[in-house]
Every structure is written in C-alpha cells, then in structure tokens.
Amino acid sequence: MVRWLDDEEQRAWRAILRASHLMTLIMEEALDEFGVSLGEYELMSMVSEAPGWQMRMAELAHLVVQSRSRVSHTATRLEKRGWVERVRAPQDRRGVVLVLTAAGQEQLVKLAPVHVESVRAALIDHVTREELVAQGEVMRRVVRATRHRDDEALDAV
C-alpha cells in the first residue's frame, strides 16, 4: 500500500525540491562566466582537498554521487584544459587516480571565491547558523539511509 504524502509533507517536500534546484542553478550561473560547470568545479574541489591533490576515480564518483562514467566524462573535459590528469593507481595498477595539476590548482584559486559567494547567496545568507547546522545533520542522515551504509565521506563534509 502506498504511503501518500499528507499536505504538510507535500508542501515541505516540494519546497526542498524547488530550493535544491534553485540553489544548484545559482551556483551553476556563478561559474558560467568562467566556462566551468558545477560538476567540473566539484570534482576539482574534491581532488584538491585530498592528500597529494589526488583521488581514485571510484572514490571520487562515490563522493560526488555520480556514476563512474559521468565522472570519467567530466575528467576528460578537465584533462583537455590541463587542469587534471589521470594516472594508474600505484597500489594496484588497475585503478585510476585523478590528479589535480598546478594549472588546475591555479584555476581553483580563481573559482573558489566565486563558488563560495554563490553558496552564500543560494543558502547561507538566508538561514541562521543553527538552522544550517541542523539541516546539515538532517541531510547527513538522509545520505546514510539512502547509501545503505555509513559514509566516511560525510566526516569530511
């Protein structure tokens, strides 16, 4: 039997969905003038925070909640710009590691302030710190429940 949403749940769900789309749109538009997509920025940003500016592609796909194929396509676009490179994983030689280049790091230095301002405009400036922290905890719970395991990546967020 279907557990339909009641009116309050429906209003809340639609607000969450709409806000999510609008926040993404604001962040994408901020990066558009640099010819960078939000997905490209996210990959570069995640890799920049990893030790040695490198991360296994499979781990990266899991972290950004995208298919390996999509991450591979995004990595190809970034590689063509000289911002990342793919190398064989030194541990097993089967896996692939995405490495942020010096040029990619330079690009991130330019993009990070733009991205942070878009995050503030899209969300941070409209909620209290307490609301933000509470919403973050709620979303971590959702990720854990939908990923069907504790997600170590949540500790980094």
Backbone as ProteinMPNN parsed JSONL, in Angstrom:
{"seq_chain_A": "MVRWLDDEEQRAWRAILRASHLMTLIMEEALDEFGVSLGEYELMSMVSEAPGWQMRMAELAHLVVQSRSRVSHTATRLEKRGWVERVRAPQDRRGVVLVLTAAGQEQLVKLAPVHVESVRAALIDHVTREELVAQGEVMRRVVRATRHRDDEALDAV", "coords_chain_A": {"N_chain_A": [[0.836, -1.181, 0.0], [0.536, 2.207, -0.811], [2.139, 4.852, 0.82], [0.971, 7.748, 0.89], [1.887, 11.203, 0.665], [1.022, 13.512, 3.157], [-0.677, 16.733, 3.325], [1.048, 18.596, 4.618], [3.541, 17.262, 4.509], [3.802, 17.121, 1.734], [3.957, 19.865, 0.987], [6.338, 20.54, 2.311], [8.181, 18.766, 1.069], [8.04, 19.621, -1.62], [9.026, 22.226, -1.343], [11.646, 21.698, -0.513], [12.622, 20.332, -2.773], [12.311, 22.281, -4.807], [13.894, 24.375, -3.777], [16.371, 23.092, -3.773], [16.841, 22.771, -6.54], [16.919, 25.487, -7.281], [19.119, 26.424, -5.771], [21.191, 24.975, -6.944], [21.056, 26.018, -9.535], [21.774, 28.733, -9.089], [24.432, 28.397, -8.221], [25.54, 27.202, -10.497], [25.169, 29.226, -12.429], [26.893, 31.19, -11.442], [29.393, 30.13, -11.999], [29.338, 29.921, -14.699], [30.317, 32.145, -16.203], [32.981, 31.656, -16.242], [33.207, 29.51, -17.791], [32.968, 27.018, -16.66], [31.47, 24.132, -15.358], [29.258, 23.303, -12.618], [29.605, 20.659, -11.84], [32.191, 20.131, -12.823], [33.681, 21.925, -11.279], [33.145, 20.873, -8.747], [34.388, 18.312, -8.853], [37.108, 19.061, -9.177], [37.459, 20.504, -6.833], [37.008, 18.562, -4.814], [39.141, 16.805, -5.336], [41.25, 18.542, -4.848], [41.215, 18.745, -2.131], [42.081, 16.342, -1.248], [44.746, 14.215, -0.059], [47.887, 14.998, -1.467], [46.718, 16.08, -3.699], [45.207, 14.23, -5.156], [42.98, 11.574, -6.119], [41.312, 8.462, -6.129], [39.373, 7.497, -8.919], [37.024, 5.969, -8.588], [36.428, 6.383, -5.887], [36.037, 9.117, -5.95], [33.76, 9.289, -7.597], [31.894, 8.104, -5.908], [31.912, 9.94, -3.794], [30.939, 12.349, -4.96], [28.505, 11.539, -5.762], [27.908, 10.466, -8.34], [27.823, 8.589, -11.405], [30.479, 6.355, -12.371], [31.035, 6.588, -15.031], [30.037, 9.138, -15.695], [31.708, 10.749, -14.125], [34.095, 10.125, -15.354], [33.699, 11.264, -17.914], [33.521, 13.956, -17.198], [36.068, 14.288, -16.12], [37.548, 13.954, -18.445], [36.939, 16.307, -19.871], [38.117, 18.167, -18.156], [40.756, 17.333, -18.257], [41.431, 17.96, -20.901], [41.684, 20.67, -20.661], [43.914, 20.839, -19.204], [43.842, 20.769, -16.476], [43.575, 18.592, -14.817], [44.928, 15.265, -14.497], [44.945, 11.836, -15.438], [46.149, 8.977, -13.822], [47.565, 5.711, -13.398], [46.661, 3.834, -10.536], [49.0, 3.631, -7.984], [49.02, 1.606, -6.077], [47.643, -0.705, -6.969], [47.655, -0.737, -9.709], [45.458, -1.178, -11.309], [43.331, 0.47, -10.773], [42.296, 3.905, -11.351], [43.625, 7.099, -10.838], [42.739, 10.409, -10.218], [44.452, 13.352, -10.71], [45.086, 16.566, -9.59], [46.38, 19.193, -11.437], [49.029, 21.702, -11.414], [48.112, 23.854, -12.896], [45.39, 23.405, -12.692], [45.034, 23.802, -9.959], [45.64, 26.523, -9.83], [43.475, 27.506, -11.262], [41.404, 26.79, -9.555], [41.913, 28.503, -7.406], [41.027, 30.883, -8.472], [38.339, 30.272, -8.946], [37.194, 29.427, -6.502], [36.477, 31.626, -4.665], [34.321, 32.713, -6.096], [32.568, 30.565, -6.196], [32.08, 30.166, -3.434], [30.801, 32.57, -2.754], [28.488, 32.223, -4.272], [27.339, 30.07, -2.964], [26.806, 31.242, -0.523], [24.944, 33.18, -1.384], [22.948, 31.516, -2.333], [22.153, 29.952, -0.153], [23.395, 30.146, 2.548], [23.207, 32.857, 3.459], [20.549, 33.09, 4.038], [19.64, 31.686, 6.167], [19.855, 30.885, 9.671], [22.85, 30.224, 11.577], [22.384, 28.05, 13.284], [20.157, 26.842, 12.062], [21.331, 26.096, 9.656], [23.324, 24.254, 10.487], [21.668, 22.32, 11.668], [20.163, 21.519, 9.409], [22.225, 20.451, 7.877], [22.89, 18.216, 9.447], [20.503, 16.754, 9.216], [20.557, 16.185, 6.452], [22.884, 14.613, 6.325], [21.97, 12.372, 7.66], [20.022, 11.52, 5.864], [21.658, 10.885, 3.655], [23.177, 8.767, 4.724], [21.129, 6.895, 5.17], [20.142, 6.455, 2.578], [22.346, 5.599, 1.178], [22.837, 3.204, 2.275], [24.789, 2.489, 4.097], [27.259, 3.514, 6.473], [28.796, 6.488, 5.595], [31.942, 7.372, 4.998], [32.743, 9.666, 3.779], [31.09, 11.62, 4.686], [32.158, 12.508, 7.017], [34.036, 14.271, 6.211], [32.635, 16.376, 5.281]], "CA_chain_A": [[0.0, 0.0, 0.0], [1.3, 3.44, -0.945], [2.039, 5.813, 1.924], [0.919, 9.059, 0.247], [2.284, 12.345, 1.471], [-0.086, 14.38, 3.575], [-0.489, 18.094, 2.814], [2.239, 19.202, 5.207], [4.7, 16.59, 3.925], [3.868, 17.508, 0.323], [4.47, 21.237, 0.931], [7.75, 20.515, 2.72], [8.941, 18.095, 0.027], [8.124, 20.488, -2.8], [9.915, 23.344, -1.005], [13.0, 21.148, -0.523], [12.972, 20.042, -4.161], [12.449, 23.545, -5.538], [15.075, 25.075, -3.249], [17.543, 22.36, -4.251], [17.036, 23.151, -7.938], [17.303, 26.902, -7.344], [20.481, 26.568, -5.266], [22.076, 24.462, -7.99], [21.029, 26.994, -10.629], [22.562, 29.895, -8.668], [25.844, 28.023, -8.22], [25.952, 26.985, -11.893], [25.245, 30.523, -13.104], [28.079, 31.902, -10.971], [30.574, 29.558, -12.641], [29.159, 30.002, -16.158], [31.162, 33.168, -16.834], [34.326, 31.102, -16.337], [33.132, 28.349, -18.669], [33.124, 25.832, -15.828], [30.21, 23.641, -14.802], [29.298, 22.99, -11.187], [30.175, 19.316, -11.736], [33.637, 20.238, -13.015], [34.229, 22.574, -10.09], [33.033, 19.939, -7.623], [35.447, 17.313, -8.98], [38.392, 19.69, -8.895], [37.474, 20.877, -5.423], [37.175, 17.348, -4.007], [40.505, 16.312, -5.532], [42.178, 19.49, -4.221], [41.196, 18.535, -0.68], [42.65, 15.02, -0.966], [46.209, 14.223, 0.101], [48.646, 14.988, -2.709], [45.853, 16.554, -4.797], [44.837, 13.098, -5.993], [41.942, 10.711, -5.566], [40.858, 7.396, -7.032], [38.155, 7.857, -9.65], [35.876, 5.288, -7.976], [36.144, 7.099, -4.636], [35.517, 10.418, -6.351], [32.384, 9.073, -8.067], [31.074, 7.868, -4.716], [31.859, 11.176, -3.02], [30.112, 13.363, -5.612], [27.242, 10.867, -6.069], [27.747, 10.375, -9.787], [28.313, 7.331, -11.951], [31.885, 6.387, -12.785], [31.046, 7.052, -16.413], [29.869, 10.592, -15.702], [32.941, 11.319, -13.587], [35.104, 9.959, -16.397], [33.448, 12.281, -18.94], [33.898, 15.254, -16.621], [37.532, 14.286, -16.031], [38.067, 14.15, -19.802], [36.847, 17.746, -20.175], [39.119, 18.862, -17.34], [42.064, 16.943, -18.789], [41.657, 18.733, -22.129], [42.073, 22.027, -20.242], [45.187, 20.745, -18.492], [43.598, 21.002, -15.042], [43.737, 17.31, -14.128], [45.429, 14.168, -15.316], [44.656, 10.502, -14.907], [47.305, 8.075, -13.732], [47.263, 4.411, -12.796], [46.833, 3.795, -9.083], [50.275, 2.96, -7.7], [48.829, 0.465, -5.183], [47.197, -1.935, -7.635], [47.833, -0.544, -11.149], [44.197, -1.382, -12.033], [42.513, 1.651, -10.564], [42.748, 5.159, -11.943], [43.663, 8.209, -9.896], [42.657, 11.735, -10.831], [45.431, 14.23, -10.063], [44.944, 17.981, -9.913], [47.653, 19.782, -11.884], [49.29, 23.056, -10.913], [47.186, 24.744, -13.616], [44.076, 23.191, -12.083], [45.054, 24.477, -8.658], [45.55, 27.96, -10.115], [42.091, 27.776, -11.657], [40.587, 26.704, -8.335], [42.138, 29.729, -6.633], [40.149, 31.89, -9.082], [36.934, 29.86, -8.881], [36.704, 29.201, -5.141], [35.722, 32.755, -4.111], [33.068, 32.839, -6.845], [31.693, 29.488, -5.726], [31.675, 30.421, -2.04], [29.798, 33.642, -2.775], [27.223, 31.672, -4.781], [26.788, 29.247, -1.879], [26.224, 32.195, 0.433], [23.744, 33.774, -1.986], [21.928, 30.49, -2.532], [21.669, 29.331, 1.079], [23.945, 30.564, 3.845], [22.729, 34.173, 3.878], [19.098, 33.074, 4.259], [19.323, 30.865, 7.332], [20.743, 31.102, 10.813], [23.874, 29.176, 11.723], [21.755, 26.888, 13.906], [19.351, 26.182, 11.031], [22.259, 25.497, 8.705], [23.92, 23.073, 11.116], [20.601, 21.32, 11.802], [19.859, 20.991, 8.076], [23.355, 19.596, 7.515], [22.735, 16.944, 10.164], [19.381, 16.043, 8.585], [20.997, 15.681, 5.151], [23.812, 13.502, 6.577], [21.13, 11.219, 7.998], [19.415, 11.073, 4.607], [22.705, 10.23, 2.867], [23.469, 7.461, 5.341], [19.989, 5.991, 4.964], [19.966, 6.12, 1.17], [23.552, 4.915, 0.691], [22.774, 1.889, 2.917], [25.964, 2.246, 4.927], [27.892, 4.746, 6.937], [29.578, 7.061, 4.51], [33.085, 8.083, 5.565], [32.846, 10.979, 3.141], [30.315, 12.585, 5.475], [33.021, 13.092, 8.056], [34.798, 15.361, 5.605], [31.737, 17.469, 4.911]], "C_chain_A": [[0.887, 1.253, 0.0], [1.066, 4.332, 0.262], [2.102, 7.21, 1.32], [1.365, 10.151, 1.211], [1.046, 13.118, 1.892], [0.233, 15.803, 3.107], [0.782, 18.75, 3.341], [3.519, 18.584, 4.634], [4.901, 17.008, 2.463], [4.441, 18.924, 0.167], [5.959, 21.273, 1.273], [8.609, 19.889, 1.626], [9.112, 18.987, -1.197], [9.032, 21.693, -2.548], [11.373, 22.88, -1.044], [13.469, 20.931, -1.962], [13.218, 21.33, -4.949], [13.696, 24.311, -5.079], [16.359, 24.412, -3.733], [17.86, 22.728, -5.697], [17.521, 24.597, -8.055], [18.727, 27.129, -6.844], [21.486, 26.093, -6.318], [22.174, 25.458, -9.135], [21.889, 28.215, -10.296], [24.058, 29.58, -8.711], [26.363, 27.797, -9.636], [26.117, 28.312, -12.621], [26.49, 31.309, -12.692], [29.343, 31.408, -11.679], [30.533, 29.67, -14.162], [30.109, 30.991, -16.817], [32.605, 32.71, -16.977], [34.366, 29.869, -17.241], [33.314, 27.03, -17.939], [31.754, 25.417, -15.3], [30.377, 23.38, -13.306], [29.919, 21.609, -10.973], [31.686, 19.317, -11.892], [34.294, 20.858, -11.783], [34.227, 21.603, -8.912], [34.134, 18.879, -7.679], [36.802, 17.908, -8.614], [38.529, 20.021, -7.409], [37.711, 19.657, -4.531], [38.601, 16.81, -4.118], [41.507, 17.235, -4.833], [42.268, 19.306, -2.713], [41.784, 17.19, -0.275], [44.166, 15.125, -0.813], [46.905, 14.138, -1.263], [47.856, 15.446, -3.926], [45.485, 15.413, -5.735], [43.834, 12.207, -5.295], [41.57, 9.655, -6.604], [39.53, 7.8, -7.662], [36.921, 7.228, -9.014], [35.454, 5.987, -6.684], [35.513, 8.463, -4.932], [34.061, 10.307, -6.812], [31.438, 8.87, -6.887], [30.865, 9.169, -3.938], [30.917, 12.204, -3.632], [28.767, 12.801, -6.081], [26.942, 10.939, -7.577], [28.266, 9.015, -10.237], [29.78, 7.481, -12.324], [32.001, 6.924, -14.201], [30.935, 8.573, -16.485], [31.124, 11.292, -15.181], [34.055, 11.227, -14.628], [34.937, 11.002, -17.501], [33.856, 13.674, -18.446], [35.416, 15.373, -16.539], [38.159, 14.513, -17.41], [38.037, 15.628, -20.184], [37.916, 18.525, -19.405], [40.536, 18.552, -17.813], [42.416, 17.753, -20.032], [42.09, 20.16, -21.813], [43.411, 22.037, -19.507], [45.049, 20.909, -16.989], [43.717, 19.74, -14.203], [44.433, 16.346, -15.074], [45.083, 12.858, -14.628], [45.926, 9.668, -14.928], [46.833, 6.764, -13.118], [47.525, 4.476, -11.298], [48.108, 3.032, -8.754], [50.098, 1.693, -6.854], [48.497, -0.814, -5.944], [47.321, -1.888, -9.156], [46.569, -0.81, -11.964], [43.334, -0.143, -11.938], [43.122, 2.875, -11.224], [42.606, 6.261, -10.907], [43.576, 9.498, -10.695], [43.557, 12.664, -10.021], [45.184, 15.654, -10.534], [46.313, 18.533, -10.297], [47.839, 21.157, -11.242], [48.354, 24.052, -11.6], [45.77, 24.611, -13.063], [43.969, 23.871, -10.729], [44.95, 25.989, -8.838], [44.117, 28.346, -10.479], [41.171, 27.739, -10.441], [40.73, 27.944, -7.465], [41.244, 30.849, -7.165], [38.677, 31.561, -8.859], [36.364, 29.775, -7.469], [35.958, 30.398, -4.555], [34.362, 32.951, -4.793], [32.076, 31.787, -6.358], [31.176, 29.755, -4.309], [30.618, 31.528, -1.973], [28.454, 33.136, -3.296], [26.551, 30.782, -3.741], [26.139, 30.153, -0.834], [24.929, 32.781, -0.116], [22.607, 32.773, -2.1], [21.344, 29.966, -1.224], [22.112, 30.039, 2.357], [23.356, 31.876, 4.357], [21.244, 34.202, 4.231], [18.67, 32.255, 5.468], [20.257, 31.24, 8.473], [21.788, 29.987, 10.835], [23.252, 27.902, 12.305], [20.911, 26.121, 12.897], [20.233, 25.461, 10.026], [22.848, 24.203, 9.256], [22.878, 21.965, 11.252], [20.262, 20.697, 10.451], [20.982, 20.084, 7.586], [23.264, 18.235, 8.179], [21.605, 16.113, 9.563], [19.831, 15.426, 7.264], [22.019, 14.554, 5.299], [23.028, 12.231, 6.894], [20.479, 10.643, 6.739], [20.449, 10.335, 3.755], [23.007, 8.854, 3.433], [22.353, 6.457, 5.065], [19.883, 5.556, 3.507], [21.19, 5.441, 0.569], [23.696, 3.531, 1.323], [24.05, 1.502, 3.665], [26.467, 3.581, 5.431], [28.825, 5.225, 5.845], [30.705, 7.883, 5.116], [33.222, 9.477, 4.996], [32.084, 12.032, 3.928], [31.158, 13.228, 6.568], [33.795, 14.277, 7.518], [33.929, 16.546, 5.283], [31.265, 18.224, 6.116]], "O_chain_A": [[1.871, 1.326, 0.736], [-0.074, 4.54, 0.677], [3.181, 7.798, 1.245], [1.228, 10.018, 2.427], [0.14, 13.351, 1.092], [1.305, 16.044, 2.551], [1.511, 19.39, 2.584], [4.467, 19.3, 4.313], [6.029, 17.221, 2.018], [5.304, 19.158, -0.679], [6.741, 21.952, 0.608], [9.662, 20.43, 1.289], [10.209, 19.092, -1.745], [9.735, 22.132, -3.458], [12.238, 23.593, -1.554], [14.585, 21.307, -2.319], [14.211, 21.45, -5.667], [14.453, 24.828, -5.9], [17.327, 25.097, -4.064], [19.018, 22.969, -6.038], [18.425, 24.893, -8.836], [19.465, 27.93, -7.418], [22.508, 26.74, -6.547], [23.265, 25.711, -9.648], [22.653, 28.678, -11.142], [24.856, 30.393, -9.178], [27.498, 28.159, -9.946], [27.091, 28.505, -13.348], [27.075, 32.017, -13.512], [30.26, 32.191, -11.927], [31.557, 29.534, -14.832], [30.653, 30.705, -17.884], [33.372, 33.297, -17.74], [35.419, 29.261, -17.433], [33.76, 26.043, -18.524], [30.975, 26.256, -14.848], [31.493, 23.253, -12.803], [30.677, 21.413, -10.023], [32.388, 18.595, -11.183], [35.324, 20.382, -11.307], [35.203, 21.525, -8.167], [34.749, 18.578, -6.656], [37.552, 17.325, -7.832], [39.59, 19.835, -6.814], [38.518, 19.71, -3.603], [39.199, 16.408, -3.12], [42.503, 16.764, -4.285], [43.268, 19.666, -2.092], [41.966, 16.926, 0.913], [44.792, 16.024, -1.375], [46.55, 13.309, -2.101], [48.279, 15.224, -5.06], [45.449, 15.588, -6.953], [43.82, 12.088, -4.069], [41.521, 9.932, -7.802], [38.67, 8.381, -6.999], [35.881, 7.878, -8.909], [34.263, 6.16, -6.425], [34.584, 8.897, -4.251], [33.229, 11.141, -6.455], [30.326, 9.396, -6.869], [29.759, 9.453, -3.481], [30.171, 12.863, -2.908], [27.985, 13.504, -6.722], [25.886, 11.401, -8.008], [29.049, 8.373, -9.537], [30.264, 8.588, -12.562], [32.954, 7.631, -14.53], [31.657, 9.218, -17.246], [31.55, 12.308, -15.732], [34.861, 12.147, -14.765], [35.924, 11.564, -17.975], [34.453, 14.46, -19.182], [35.983, 16.421, -16.847], [39.183, 15.186, -17.525], [38.998, 16.142, -20.756], [38.541, 19.435, -19.949], [41.412, 19.415, -17.772], [43.558, 18.182, -20.198], [42.787, 20.789, -22.609], [43.971, 23.096, -19.224], [46.037, 21.162, -16.299], [43.938, 19.82, -12.995], [44.517, 16.576, -16.28], [44.949, 12.788, -13.407], [46.671, 9.653, -15.908], [45.828, 6.72, -12.409], [48.49, 5.094, -10.851], [48.279, 1.899, -9.202], [50.941, 0.798, -6.909], [49.004, -1.885, -5.611], [47.113, -2.903, -9.821], [46.595, -0.682, -13.188], [42.684, 0.25, -12.907], [44.294, 2.886, -11.603], [41.605, 6.346, -10.196], [44.248, 9.662, -11.713], [43.437, 12.75, -8.799], [45.086, 15.914, -11.733], [47.288, 18.359, -9.566], [46.928, 21.697, -10.615], [47.859, 24.983, -10.965], [45.039, 25.597, -12.977], [42.934, 24.447, -10.395], [44.247, 26.658, -8.081], [43.615, 29.386, -10.052], [40.265, 28.562, -10.316], [39.759, 28.384, -6.851], [40.757, 31.673, -6.39], [37.865, 32.453, -8.615], [35.176, 30.025, -7.265], [34.883, 30.207, -3.986], [33.379, 33.31, -4.144], [30.901, 32.078, -6.135], [29.99, 29.589, -4.027], [29.653, 31.423, -1.215], [27.402, 33.565, -2.823], [25.324, 30.748, -3.652], [25.056, 29.859, -0.328], [23.931, 32.871, 0.6], [21.438, 33.138, -1.978], [20.177, 29.577, -1.178], [21.279, 30.478, 3.15], [23.043, 32.0, 5.541], [20.734, 35.231, 4.676], [17.479, 32.142, 5.76], [21.313, 31.835, 8.261], [21.627, 28.949, 10.194], [23.566, 26.799, 11.859], [20.939, 24.891, 12.872], [19.922, 24.35, 9.596], [22.867, 23.18, 8.572], [23.172, 20.8, 10.981], [20.092, 19.481, 10.355], [20.722, 19.062, 6.951], [23.529, 17.213, 7.547], [21.74, 14.898, 9.416], [19.52, 14.268, 6.985], [22.029, 13.629, 4.487], [23.388, 11.144, 6.444], [20.399, 9.426, 6.574], [20.152, 9.279, 3.195], [23.084, 7.879, 2.685], [22.621, 5.295, 4.761], [19.564, 4.399, 3.233], [21.076, 4.771, -0.457], [24.584, 2.768, 0.943], [24.342, 0.319, 3.839], [26.143, 4.636, 4.886], [29.557, 4.436, 5.248], [30.472, 8.954, 5.677], [33.756, 10.372, 5.651], [32.403, 13.218, 3.843], [30.896, 14.355, 6.988], [34.168, 15.18, 8.268], [34.448, 17.634, 5.032], [30.5, 19.179, 5.986]]}, "name": "protein", "num_of_chains": 1, "seq": "MVRWLDDEEQRAWRAILRASHLMTLIMEEALDEFGVSLGEYELMSMVSEAPGWQMRMAELAHLVVQSRSRVSHTATRLEKRGWVERVRAPQDRRGVVLVLTAAGQEQLVKLAPVHVESVRAALIDHVTREELVAQGEVMRRVVRATRHRDDEALDAV"}
